[in-house]
Amino acid sequence: MKLFQTISSIALVSAQAPPEPKNCADCIAFDNAYKDEVNKNPHLIDDYVNMLKKECASAGDLESICDTIAGGAFKKYLEKIYHEDSKQYCTEITMCQNSIVRFYQQDNPDCTACLNFMTDLRLIARYDPPHFAEIFDAIAKGICDETGKFESKICYHELKGHEENARKAIMNSNQQQVCVQLEYC
């Protein structure tokens, strides 16, 4: 019985959202990997936009807002991220605090960075819903700000109502499949 309690407590300790220094380092590595991938394939941002456009047709009650986002805002947001400092971006989406960043070495920078970031995001979605809400809010706001002043409020209002769906999707995602689809692995 004591062995079971020990194993249970180890599992409980390991089953939690990662600490901020790891989140931050993984986010920065992921953002740098994103920039590397865009440099290797200048059409990658358009590929992502086209992926989103295809998904909009099956978005159900989100189809209208999905079309609005895919119609230009998503591309502008991805281009903004591409040109923005990694630390600044990761701070904006609350993966980093305004402090010194500790970098972790990566063996295969782009794929490993993607897998680490997606793992962090999945753990945050599962074990730290308030932090996931902050991340979702920052990304939704960033994307919707690219639609223009009037549409941005409508876009943000629509997306905000689907935060829980996004959290569940991230919790149930397969990080390897996501990183392969995003062309990092």
ABEGO torsion letter per residue (X at the ends): XAAAAAAAAAAAAABBBBBAAAAAAAAAAAAAAAAAAAAABAAAAAAAAAAAAAAAAAAEAAAAAAAAAAAGAAAAAAAAAAABBAAAAAAAAGABBBBBBBBBBBABAAAAAAAAAAAAAAAAAAABAAAAAAAAAAAAAAAAAAAEAAAAAAAAAAAAAAAAAAAAAAAABBAAAAAAAAGAX
